[in-house]
Amino acid sequence: MKKVRDGLYIGSAEDAEMFLCGEKRGVTHILSLEKVRDIRLLKKERRRNRNHPKLSKLQQALLDSSKPKPDDEAFRNVARELLAKCKDAAVAKPVRKVFLLEDTMEEDLLACLGECLDFVEKGREDGIVLVHCGAGISRSAAVITAYLMQKENLLRDEALASLRECSPQVSPNDNFMLQLQIFENAGCVCGGKKRKMPDSGRTDAGNTAKTIYWRSCELWRVAFELKVYLNIH
């Protein structure tokens, strides 16, 4: 789990599970960009894996050493940050929003991007947000890149470079990168709702942003449907 901005973190499914199960505190909002298992099942699994009565202490130690270790400092930081921001939220269960987004060349990120960005913004206002996918590399990186583009008026590559300064391993797949370029060309507009952009001299951020967005989305969807048709036939 890595800190991107104040109140905004990027991480993996394992990071999210620690907060969902109550093992860690500090995150108030979780945006899950993958199928998330039921919290009760997560708790049972963690209890079952915590102790293996049939294993010797040496075997248990070897098993534990083979598991990836969480970044304890990141978990301590997020708890301290929340405590400084709003003490009452430190004991609350995280608010979670789930999008079953697949890390594939066919997935439509633009269809849910507006809701994702609104959730992240609201979460940062109320507390601390963790955006995660399976490994914290592609899907979560694409959404946070879009958020930085919109929030800080950055170009796609500028936003991704800024994110990589915080989490060097991030790498949205080519499909998401294409859709982020469409998002940039539209002036960072979501769902046809025009957002006010600072005047940076970009011709694509003016009054025609809404039209450009929908035309770009339509072209992308036509290309996607053609690709699916050719693969089937």
Protein Blocks (a to p, Z undefined) as FASTA:
>chain_A
ZZfbghiacddfklmmmmmnopaghiabdcdfbdcddfklmmmmmmmmmpcfkbcfklmm
mmmmmpccddfklmmmmmmmmmmmommlmmpccddddddddddfkbcfklmmmmmmmmmm
mmmmmmccddddfkommmmmmmmmmmmmmmnopafklmmmmmmmmmmmbccdfklmmmmm
mmmmnoopaehiacddddehiaklmmklmmmmmmmmmmmmmmmmmmmmmmmZZ
